[in-house]
Amino acid sequence: MAAADCITLPYAATGAFSGLLTDYIAGSPALAPFYHRRPELAAFQAQIEEKQAAYSPEARQRLVADLRAQYAELGGEVPPAVAANLDLLAKATTFTITTGHQLNLFTGPLYFVYKIVTAIKLSQQLKAEYPQYDFVPVYWLATEDHDFAEINHFQLFGKTLSWAGPGEGRLGGPVGRLPLDGLAEEILSQLPPEVPAAFKDAYASSTTLSEATRKLATSLFGSYGLVCLDADRPALKQALKPLLKQEIQGQLSNQAVQATNAQLTAAGYKPQVYSRPLNLFFLTDEGKRERLEPDAAPGADCTQVTVRGTSRCHSQAELLALAEAEPVRFSPNVVLRPVYQEILMPNLAYIGGGAEVAYWFQLKGVFEEFGVTYPIVLPRNSAMYLSRANAGKLRKLGVGTRDVFKPLAELKKQVGAQLGQEEITLADQQAALAAAYQQVQDLAQRLDPTLVKAVAAEAQKATGALAGLEKRLAKASEAKHETAYSQLTALKDKLFPEGGLQERTDNVLSVLLNNPGFIDQLLHCFEPLTLVFAVMEEG
């Protein structure tokens, strides 16, 4: 792919990202208290040294042993690059670069792919800069999330494909454990025949959503060495015991988040996620993931777990005993999940979208409370993809790549000017009309003040009539170039579906079917640490 096929522009220039994210990228001093180290190449040496000192050989052995078990359970041959990275992870000089995502069907929106490519590319760049160490890209599967409605659909060629799930009684628990009942009929049978077999096989050959997602991610990224991790595992949850006990006894995380939220608010930023008094879920015998809610009554030793509309009280002693005997029964929520992740892995950086960066900034104090190394927080690469056909249409209209982010009305004016369309405005005439009626109103005031209202009414009618004429004249002028404007509108809708960035709606299949080399193009284009938005044209 030629360099000309990929251009970049500042995130702020797109108008599509939060002030917190653009301020972080710009290095705003106001955000400095909320992270540990900047996402810069030179910062990784200190991050490596800190993590190496904190990460125990026992933690590494636990991680590698369970990862090997997970890949063995998937069956089939482990891609050579993945097998090599599993071997490297056993070494004290190997570290991970992690991104995480929900188990969206068929990868969901494009930014799932962008996250993983960012992790892979950064791992490659770190190896080049620090050859004495090794770096493994990891996809952390959000298998313990229970919001099925967020993951049970995806869009392909303007059509939404949805899965009803394995039955109402099976929902409400960790989505990674869900069986795939009904998915073949509702999704696989609806796919276009040109969809690569790997996408269909991942689901057809699996028994749970976690298994299918790992197979699909491995088929897409296994040749690049991506390691997929499902942390909803009894052996891995053993690492949670100290955290569980501290949280149950002291509710440390909520106190830390509340203090940080106050600082964020004072700095002019809105906290992204809500922290609870106890940031843990409990996995019930029925397979549900239910909140743990401490009783607010003074002196109460009761934590409620609600199952099927009824609450059961657990004493602190009962919860501590369960945490010791069955830590797998507990599930961290959005506040503690990042801490669990960093306990498990020799991780240096977490790669996430703008909303994730925002909530990680709420958590630095939580990491400090639990004595866990806080990673470098890196915004994922973000991009717009232009097919060869769409790029050609833009050029034909005379619209530059950076111009596409302008509002449609502004773009129409730009295209109209290039096509020789006269800009229609009757502003001068409106001013002259207002001046004329003002003279009449002044005359009425002198001769008969009762006529002032009548003059004002006539002035309003005349102003409205002139405005209506302006619209008609503008429409007549625009009609001369209606084909160009229709093409421009269709392009804006295509590149900004539902008014948002393409990466938040379109699925990777919409690109891969016409461009099998898409992932390689992304790897060529993305530069994780430059923190810029990319516009890619099909190579």
Disulfide bonds with the S-S distance in Angstrom:
Cys6-Cys525 1.89
Cys302-Cys313 2.05
